[in-house]
Structures are given as structure tokens and as C-alpha cells.
Amino acid sequence: MLSSLEGKFPPAILALADGSVFIGESIGATGTTVGEVVFNTSMTGYQEILTDPSYRQQIVTLTYPHIGNYGVNDEDVESGRIQAAGLIIKDLPLLVSNFRSQGTLSDYLKAGNTVALAGIDTRQLTRLLRSQGAQNGAILGLAAGEQVTPARIDEALAAARAAPSMVGLDLAKAVSTDQPYEWTQSEWTLGGGFGTQEAPQFHVIAYDFGIKKNILRMLAQRGCRVTVVPAQTPAAEVLAQEPDGVFFSNGPGDPEPCDYAIAAAREIIASGTPVFGICLGHQIMALAAGARTFKMKFGHHGANHPVQNKETGSVSITSQNHGFAVDAASLPAHLQATHVSLFDGTLQGFSYVDKPAFCFQGHPEALPGPRDIAYLFDRFNQDMQAHQAKAA
């Protein structure tokens, strides 16, 4: 932590399930939080990361050292609340400097009842997670006047070791909407804010497994009237509306327990309706086809991941946030790999060879970026245009 911040916040304890302990400063809410500790290499976008439902039940470590320097605002959110279980950073800058800022990161965390810690060596923590893999942890944010004692450290360690494993955990239902709703807000522009889709060309039904607002905005920007439905909506209800396309969203947790979503994906894809999936939606589409998924050692979390398009050879820099991946060797014959990670060779995208259905593991809609792979939304439009022409 910056030396000028020393003593301004009460202490906090980070404990990992392997027994590792870090002592820092509590810059968020007082109390204890538990979750899977992961690291994210993004230099910007901390507010979008915190509000991404894909981070539900995860404690995010940001590797960039100075976090909070441009403050927070009401527009840079991907959902209606902070979704991450906690936040770990190195330095919290004293000054906030941005013409859009409406408050400080520390105040935002406290208002969102989010436990957070600053002032530790995040490089050391990242090396530990890279070598041993993501693991459960706990942050104990002490109240003003409280001190770190062996008993409080033991309390944090016990909480970390009692946290549930991410494997086998269905979190899509926990973050999904309770009721269907319509979405018309389009993308943000400097000086204009968000727009509104008033002349839609397509009707898209989007499954909410933890959907990010900018996914919906990018669909609306491209001429879509979007109906968002709960994660457990049966395929028959969706197909009865005769949509031009169906979208399977990002989301947290293990895809394998989401049997309701896998069954819906299988039926919708079989109908010939154009389908596009991102992140958890990508994994669900794979499972629906008979492929397998697996838990990664420490996952992909960041905004600098190179991905190659196997069809063109081109390379895109992408935003990533996932702890599970599709086993490329398990793809059945009617699925064709389209994208691969240049970090570790894991599958990043595939398409059905016999249906207008495709998906991508990363986040093409990333805010604040990169936007290299946003062309996938245009491909979805092309599939829907072809579907409309065929039906005419």
C-alpha cells in the first residue's frame, strides 16, 4: 500500500486453504468473505470486473499494482450489484482523477458490503496461485480498533478451508433473473451516453446464466430486440416465441450441473434456430453436443489473452474470465474448432457444422476492452438474416 495510506484503514487478513496468510489493510466492508481466489491481469476495468456475475463466489486478485485511480461511476457496471466475493489489490491511490468519476473505490466497496484487502505483495500471491492453482480463501476485514491476533488468523484459515469447492457448483441459477424482461439499451458513446434500440430487425431470446449488460447492449446495437429469460426456462417456451436467434450467456460456476440449460441448448440447436453462446454458454453448448469440460488449474482472467482464429489464422487480443474449459479432444464430429488460446492451447470457440450455432469462450463484448473479437456478434446477425430469408 502507498505509504501515505498507512494507518488510514483497519487491518485485514487473507488466508488461503493451503495455510498461506497475508496481512494487509481493509479497504472495504468489515467482516468475513470466502471464495475461490483467482488473479486477473487487467490494467483497467475493475468496476466491470467486480460487477461481472461470472465472478460470483470468487475473490479477485488484480495484478496491476494501482487500482482505484479513476474512481467509480454509475455507468461502468455489468450488473445491478457487486458480484465478486471479495477484492485483493496492492495499492489504493490517494487521488481519484477522471472526469466521469462519481466516487472512490473504497466507498463503493463499503456501500456494496464487499470485503476487500490492499497492501500485500500481489505478485507473490499470483505466483502462488500459478504454481499451486486457484484455491479457496477468506478475507477477514477487521473493524476500526481491532488488531490481528493468532486467534483471528485461525478464524480466517478455518473459513477458507470450509468454503465449498467450485467443482460441481451450479451458480447460474443463483445469479439469473427471476422473471423475463425486455432490453433495448444500446452501446455507450462519449458525450451521448447509452442509446436505445427503436427499430429492431431481429428478436433474440437471451438465456441469463449471469449475463453482462454490455452483451445486451451489443445485441441491441446490432438491431436486436432482446428478451432476457431465466436460466431454467424450458426450450419449448423459447421456441414457441419463434425467435430469430437464441443467445446463451456467460455465467459462474461449473457447467456440468446445469442439466436444465444443457437440455434446453440441445433442443434449441436441434430446431435449427440460430444460436450464439459466450463463456458458460459456450461450455453448455459443448456439453449439449456430447463433449466434456474440465476444471482448469488457475483459469483465464484478464484482458490481454491472444486467441487465434483457426479459419483465418488471424490473432485477436481478448478478455477472458473462466475457470472451466471444453476438452477439445472430446468434440464430436459435428463440431468444428474455430478458435484456440495461444497461451495454453485450450479451446476458445467452435461451431456446429450442420446447424447455425457457434460459440466463444472469452468475452467479445468486453468493457473497457479489447474489442478485437466483437465481429462474432456480426456473425450472429448474418446467421439470423439467413434464417429469416429461409423462412420467408
C-alpha positions, 0 to 999 in steps of 0.5 A: 500500500502507498505509504501515505495510506498507512494507518488510514484503514483497519487491518485485514487478513487473507488466508488461503486453504493451503495455510498461506496468510497475508496481512494487509489493510481493509479497504472495504466492508468489515467482516468475513468473505470466502471464495475461490481466489483467482488473479486477473491481469487487467490494467483497467476495468475493475468496476466491470470486473467486480460487477461481472456475475461470472465472478460470483463466489470468487475473490479477485486478485488484480495484478496491476499494482494501482487500482482505484485511480479513476474512481467509480461511476454509475455507468461502468457496471455489468450488473445491478450489484457487486458480484465478486466475493471479495477484492485483493489489490496492492495499492489504493491511490490517494487521488481519484482523477477522471472526469466521469468519476462519481466516487472512490473505490473504497466507498463503493466497496463499503456501500456494496458490503464487499470485503476487500484487502490492499497492501500485500505483495500481489505478485507473490500471491499470483505466483502462488496461485500459478504454481499451486492453482486457484484455491479457496480463501477468506478475507477477514476485514477487521473493524476500526480498533481491532488488531490481528491476533493468532486467534483471528488468523485461525478464524480466517484459515478455518473459513477458507478451508470450509468454503465449498469447492467450485467443482460441481457448483451450479451458480447460474441459477443463483445469479439469473433473473427471476422473471423475463424482461425486455432490453433495448439499451444500446452501446455507450458513446462519449458525450451521448451516453447509452442509446436505445434500440427503436427499430429492431430487425431481429428478436433474440431470446437471451438465456441469463446464466449471469449475463453482462449488460454490455452483451445486451447492449451489443445485441441491441446495437446490432438491431436486436430486440432482446428478451432476457429469460431465466436460466431454467426456462424450458426450450419449448417456451423459447421456441414457441416465441419463434425467435430469430436467434437464441443467445446463451450467456456467460455465467459462474460456476461449473457447467456440468450441473446445469442439466436444465440449460444443457437440455434446453441448448440441445433442443434449441440447436436441434430446431435449427434456430440460430444460436450464439453462446459466450463463456458458460454458454459456450461450455453448455453448448459443448456439453449439449453436443456430447463433449466434456469440460474440465476444471482448469488449474488457475483459469483465464482472467484478464484482458490481454489473452491472444486467441487465434482464429483457426479459419483465418489464422488471424490473432485477436487480443481478448478478455477472458474470465473462466475457470472451466474449459471444453476438452477439445479432444472430446468434440464430436464430429459435428463440431468444428474448432474455430478458435484456440488460446495461444497461451495454453492451447485450450479451446476458445470457440467452435461451431456446429457444422450442420446447424447455425450455432457457434460459440466463444469462450472469452468475452467479445463484448468486453468493457473497457476492452479489447474489442478485437473479437466483437465481429462474432456478434456480426456473425450472429446477425448474418446467421439470423438474416439467413434464417429469416430469408429461409423462412420467408 
